[in-house]
C-alpha cells in the first residue's frame, strides 16, 4: 500500500480523538474520588492529580500531532511553538464540581491563532457530550449539526453567570441585582464556564456573563459559539492569554441589554 496516498486526518478529528481519550482518563479518576488527592490554589479554587495527569496527556498528544504549535495550559503554563498557533487547554473545567461528584465538568481544547479563538473541542464525558466547531468548522454535537438558536425573547430569557472566587462581593451583588432587577430575567450558575457556554450553544440560555474566567475556560467554546452566530465582548487585540476575563456573550439583542452592566463593572466591550 502506498502510504503517501493516504490522506491526512482533519485537525478536528485528531483533536476530538485526543479529547475523548483524555476524557476516559479523567473518568477513571472521577470513579474513584475517595482516593484522589486534592490541593487548593486559593479559596474555593482546587486542583487535583486528575487535572495534572489529564493536562500532561493533552500536552503530550497535542505536541505529537502538532509539533510546531505552542500550548498554553491551566496547570502547566506555556510551551512555545514556531507556527503562531497555540492550543489553549483546560484539562478539567469545573474541578470543584468534579471533586464533589457532580457531572458539570468538561475537557476544553481551543486553538488560538492570530490573537483569535478559531477552533475548539469540548468533551464532557460523564454527560456524554462532545461539541466541535470553529470559524471554518460547522458546530456539531456528538457528530450531528447543532440546530439554529432561537430568537431572544425577554418573556422567557435566561443567562448563565459565573464569577471567580476572588471577585469582590460588590461586583457579584451588582451583577445579580442588574440581571434580576434591571433585566428581569433568570440566571443560572453551574460552576463551569464550558458547561454554561454549552447551554448557550444548545439554546438552553440566551447568553453568559463572566466575571473572572481565564482564557483556557472559554477558548474552545467561543469559536464554536461564533459558528452559531453568537457574539461576545472580548477585545482580543488587547487581551493576553494570562489575563482574567470580564465579558458577556450572546446575540446582539442580548448584548445590547447587558452593556450597561459591562460598563459598571469595567468589562471590555
C-alpha positions as CSV (number, residue, x, y, z in Angstrom):
1,X,0.0,0.0,0.0
2,X,1.3,3.4,-0.9
3,X,1.1,5.3,2.4
4,X,1.7,8.6,0.7
5,X,-1.7,8.2,-0.9
6,X,-3.4,8.1,2.5
7,X,-5.0,11.5,3.2
8,X,-4.1,13.2,6.5
9,X,-6.9,13.2,9.1
10,X,-8.6,16.6,9.5
11,X,-7.5,18.6,12.5
12,X,-10.9,18.5,14.1
13,X,-10.9,14.6,14.0
14,X,-7.4,14.4,15.6
15,X,-8.3,16.9,18.4
16,X,-11.7,15.2,19.1
17,X,-10.0,11.9,19.4
18,X,-7.4,13.4,21.8
19,X,-10.2,14.9,23.9
20,X,-12.2,11.7,24.1
21,X,-9.1,9.7,25.2
22,X,-8.4,12.4,27.8
23,X,-12.0,12.1,29.0
24,X,-11.6,8.4,29.5
25,X,-8.5,9.1,31.7
26,X,-10.4,11.7,33.7
27,X,-13.3,9.4,34.3
28,X,-11.1,6.8,35.8
29,X,-10.2,9.3,38.5
30,X,-13.8,10.5,38.8
31,X,-15.0,7.0,39.5
32,X,-12.5,6.7,42.5
33,X,-12.8,10.2,44.0
34,X,-12.2,8.9,47.6
35,X,-8.6,8.2,46.6
36,X,-8.0,11.4,44.6
37,X,-5.5,13.9,46.2
38,X,-7.0,17.4,46.1
39,X,-5.0,20.6,46.7
40,X,-6.1,24.2,47.0
41,X,-4.8,27.0,44.7
42,X,-6.8,29.6,46.6
43,X,-10.2,29.9,48.3
44,X,-12.7,27.6,46.5
45,X,-10.1,27.1,43.8
46,X,-9.0,23.4,43.6
47,X,-6.6,21.3,41.6
48,X,-6.3,17.5,41.6
49,X,-4.0,14.8,40.4
50,X,-6.5,14.2,37.7
51,X,-6.1,17.8,36.4
52,X,-2.4,17.4,36.2
53,X,-2.4,13.9,34.7
54,X,-5.0,14.9,32.1
55,X,-3.1,18.0,31.2
56,X,0.1,16.0,30.8
57,X,-1.8,13.7,28.4
58,X,-3.2,16.5,26.4
59,X,0.2,18.3,26.1
60,X,2.0,15.1,25.0
61,X,-0.6,14.2,22.4
62,X,-1.1,17.7,21.0
63,X,2.7,18.1,20.7
64,X,2.9,14.8,18.9
65,X,0.1,15.7,16.5
66,X,1.1,19.4,16.0
67,X,4.9,19.7,16.9
68,X,5.2,23.3,15.6
69,X,2.3,24.7,17.7
70,X,2.5,26.2,21.1
71,X,0.5,25.1,24.1
72,X,-0.9,27.2,27.0
73,X,-2.5,25.2,29.8
74,X,-4.1,25.9,33.2
75,X,-1.7,23.7,35.2
76,X,1.5,23.7,33.1
77,X,2.0,27.2,31.9
78,X,3.2,28.0,28.4
79,X,5.1,25.8,25.9
80,X,6.3,28.0,23.0
81,X,5.9,27.0,19.3
82,X,7.0,28.3,16.0
83,X,3.8,28.2,13.9
84,X,2.0,31.1,15.6
85,X,-0.8,28.8,16.7
86,X,-1.4,28.0,20.4
87,X,-3.5,25.2,21.8
88,X,-5.2,26.6,25.0
89,X,-6.3,23.8,27.2
90,X,-8.2,23.2,30.4
91,X,-7.9,19.6,31.5
92,X,-10.9,19.7,33.8
93,X,-13.0,22.8,33.7
94,X,-15.2,22.6,36.8
95,X,-12.8,20.9,39.1
96,X,-14.9,21.9,42.2
97,X,-17.9,20.0,40.7
98,X,-15.6,17.1,39.7
99,X,-14.3,16.6,43.3
100,X,-17.9,16.8,44.7
101,X,-19.0,14.1,42.3
102,X,-21.0,16.4,40.1
103,X,-21.4,16.0,36.4
104,X,-20.8,19.6,35.3
105,X,-17.2,19.4,34.2
106,X,-15.5,19.1,30.8
107,X,-12.2,19.0,28.9
108,X,-11.6,22.0,26.8
109,X,-9.2,22.3,23.9
110,X,-9.2,25.6,22.0
111,X,-7.0,26.9,19.2
112,X,-5.7,30.5,19.3
113,X,-4.4,31.9,16.1
114,X,-3.6,35.5,15.0
115,X,-4.8,36.5,18.5
116,X,-8.2,35.0,18.0
117,X,-10.0,31.8,19.1
118,X,-10.6,29.9,15.8
119,X,-11.5,26.3,16.8
120,X,-12.5,24.3,19.8
121,X,-13.4,20.9,21.2
122,X,-15.3,20.4,24.4
123,X,-15.8,17.0,25.8
124,X,-18.0,16.3,28.9
125,X,-17.6,12.6,29.3
126,X,-20.0,12.0,32.2
127,X,-22.7,13.9,30.3
128,X,-21.9,12.1,27.0
129,X,-21.4,15.5,25.2
130,X,-18.8,16.3,22.7
131,X,-19.0,19.5,20.8
132,X,-16.7,20.6,17.9
133,X,-16.7,23.7,15.8
134,X,-15.0,26.9,14.8
135,X,-14.6,29.6,12.2
136,X,-14.3,27.1,9.3
137,X,-15.8,24.0,11.1
138,X,-19.6,23.9,11.5
139,X,-20.6,23.2,15.1
140,X,-21.5,19.6,15.8
141,X,-22.9,17.9,18.9
142,X,-21.9,14.2,19.1
143,X,-21.4,14.3,15.4
144,X,-24.7,15.9,14.4
145,X,-25.2,19.6,13.4
146,X,-26.4,21.9,16.2
147,X,-29.8,23.4,15.4
148,X,-30.2,27.1,14.9
149,X,-30.5,29.1,18.1
150,X,-33.9,30.6,19.0
151,X,-34.5,34.4,18.8
152,X,-34.1,36.3,22.0
153,X,-37.4,36.6,23.9
154,X,-37.5,38.7,27.0
155,X,-40.6,36.9,28.3
156,X,-38.6,33.7,28.9
157,X,-35.0,34.9,28.8
158,X,-32.2,33.4,30.9
159,X,-28.4,33.8,31.2
160,X,-25.6,31.8,32.5
161,X,-23.5,33.6,35.1
162,X,-20.2,33.0,36.9
163,X,-17.6,34.8,39.0
164,X,-14.1,33.9,40.2
165,X,-13.8,33.4,44.0
166,X,-11.5,36.5,44.1
167,X,-14.1,38.8,42.6
168,X,-15.4,41.4,45.1
169,X,-18.8,41.0,46.8
170,X,-19.7,44.4,45.4
171,X,-19.3,43.3,41.8
172,X,-21.1,40.0,42.4
173,X,-24.1,41.6,44.0
174,X,-24.3,44.3,41.4
175,X,-24.3,41.7,38.6
176,X,-27.0,39.7,40.3
177,X,-29.1,42.9,41.0
178,X,-28.8,44.0,37.4
179,X,-29.8,40.6,36.0
180,X,-32.7,40.3,38.4
181,X,-34.0,43.9,38.6
182,X,-32.9,45.8,35.5
183,X,-33.1,43.0,33.0
184,X,-35.8,41.0,34.9
185,X,-34.5,37.6,33.6
186,X,-33.5,34.4,35.3
187,X,-29.9,33.3,35.7
188,X,-28.1,30.0,36.2
189,X,-24.8,29.2,37.8
190,X,-23.4,25.7,37.2
191,X,-19.8,26.1,38.3
192,X,-18.1,25.5,34.9
193,X,-17.7,28.0,32.1
194,X,-17.7,25.3,29.5
195,X,-21.0,23.9,30.7
196,X,-22.6,27.3,30.9
197,X,-21.4,28.0,27.3
198,X,-22.7,24.7,26.1
199,X,-26.1,25.8,27.5
200,X,-25.9,28.8,25.2
201,X,-24.9,26.6,22.2
202,X,-28.0,24.4,22.8
203,X,-30.4,27.3,23.3
204,X,-31.0,26.5,26.9
205,X,-29.9,30.0,27.9
206,X,-29.6,33.2,25.9
207,X,-26.2,34.3,27.0
208,X,-23.4,34.1,29.5
209,X,-21.9,36.7,31.8
210,X,-18.4,36.1,33.2
211,X,-16.6,38.0,35.9
212,X,-13.1,36.4,36.2
213,X,-12.9,33.4,33.8
214,X,-9.5,32.5,32.4
215,X,-8.8,32.2,28.7
216,X,-8.5,28.4,29.0
217,X,-12.1,28.3,30.3
218,X,-13.5,29.8,27.1
219,X,-11.0,29.3,24.3
220,X,-12.8,26.2,22.9
221,X,-16.3,27.4,23.4
222,X,-16.1,30.9,21.9
223,X,-15.3,29.8,18.3
224,X,-18.0,27.1,18.4
225,X,-20.4,29.8,19.5
226,X,-19.2,32.1,16.8
227,X,-20.0,29.5,14.2
228,X,-23.6,29.6,15.6
229,X,-23.9,33.3,15.3
230,X,-23.1,34.2,18.9
231,X,-21.1,37.3,19.6
232,X,-19.0,38.3,22.7
233,X,-17.5,41.5,24.1
234,X,-13.8,40.5,24.5
235,X,-11.3,42.6,22.6
236,X,-8.7,40.0,21.8
237,X,-6.3,42.6,20.4
238,X,-5.9,43.9,23.9
239,X,-6.2,40.6,25.8
240,X,-3.3,38.3,26.8
241,X,-3.7,34.6,27.4
242,X,-2.7,35.1,31.1
243,X,-5.4,37.6,31.8
244,X,-8.7,37.1,33.7
245,X,-11.7,38.0,31.6
246,X,-14.8,40.0,32.3
247,X,-17.2,39.6,29.4
248,X,-20.6,38.7,28.1
249,X,-21.6,36.6,25.1
250,X,-24.9,36.1,23.3
251,X,-27.0,37.5,20.5
252,X,-26.6,41.2,19.7
253,X,-30.1,41.7,21.3
254,X,-28.8,40.1,24.5
255,X,-25.5,42.1,24.5
256,X,-27.3,45.4,23.9
257,X,-29.3,44.8,27.2
258,X,-26.2,43.7,29.1
259,X,-23.8,46.5,28.1
260,X,-24.9,48.9,30.9
261,X,-23.7,46.3,33.4
262,X,-20.5,45.7,31.5
263,X,-19.7,49.4,31.8
264,X,-20.4,49.4,35.5
265,X,-18.0,46.5,36.1
266,X,-15.4,47.9,33.6
267,X,-15.8,44.9,31.4
268,X,-14.3,45.5,27.9
269,X,-16.9,46.0,25.3
